[in-house]
């Protein structure tokens, strides 16, 4: 399996923070805040769908919600494979940033 790219990893982290109750608008808000720039509506919905197609997310449709005018929403969960990807990425980031950088040292 290929490693997810930056936006895909950000979406996986957003879903991990709200696992079982992560939905498009919430994912968009979390990723936008983390990136410091607004995530497009299209990316907020196509990226989780793409991750679901690759087996990193699962989803279900909720019962109709009164707060949504009786409409349901799609909520996402991480798969075991996604948890492994996030653990590997956390380890890789730790190795990358673990040593104190020696800026300007030759």
N, C-alpha and C positions, 0 to 999 in steps of 0.2 A: 504494500500500500504506500502511495506517495504521501509525504508529509504535507499537511495543509499549509497554505500560505498565511500571510499576516492577517488579512481580514477574516479568513476562516478560523484561525486561532482565536482572534478576538471574539468571534461569535461563539465558539466553543466555551471560552471562559465566561462569557455572559450567560450562556445556558447553564454552565456549572454553578454559577452563583444563585440561580433561581431554578434549579433542576426540578422538573415536574410542573412548574408553573411559568416557564419562559415562553413568551409569545412574541410575535413580530414587533409590535410597538415597544415592548419592554426591551427586547434585544437591541432595537435601534437606539433607544435612550442610553442603555448601558455602554454600548460600543461607541456612540457619539461622545459621551462623557470621557471615556478612557482615551479616545484618540484626540480629543480637543477640537473636533470638527464634525459637522453634521453628516451622518451616514444617510445616503439616499434611501428613499422608501423602497425602491426596486431592490437595492442590495440587501436591505433588511429582510426581505422575503425570499429572494432567490438564493442567497447564501445558505440559509438553513435548509432549503429544499435540496440544494446540491449536496450538502453534508449528509442529509438523509439518504440520498441516492447512493452515496459512497459507504453507507453503513455506520456513520459516526453519530447520527442522531436518529431517534424515533420520534413519532408525533402521534397525537390523538386529537380528535375534535371534541371540544367540551359540549356539555348540554347548552341550550340557549341561555343566555345571561340577560337578566333584566337591565343591567347597567349598559348593555350593548344594544338596547332596543330589541331584545329577543333574539339576537344573533349569537351564534357560537363563535369560538375562536380555536385556532390550532395551537397546541402547546407542545413544546419540545423537551426531550430528555436525552441525556448522554447515553451512549452505549458503552459496553466494557471496552471496546476498541478506542473510543474517544477518551476514556479515562486513561488508557495506556498512552495515547498520543500526548495528552496534557502532562502526564507524569514525565514522559521523555523530554518534552519541551522545557519543563521546569528544571529538570536535571541539566539539560544543555545550557540553559540560561545561567544556571548556577556556576557551571564550569566556565562559561564565557566571562562572567562578572566576578567570579570567586577570588581571583588573584588581584592584589592591589596593582593598578596600572602604573607603569613607570613612564609617565609622559616625558618626552624629550630625552630619554636615555638612549644612547647609541650602543 
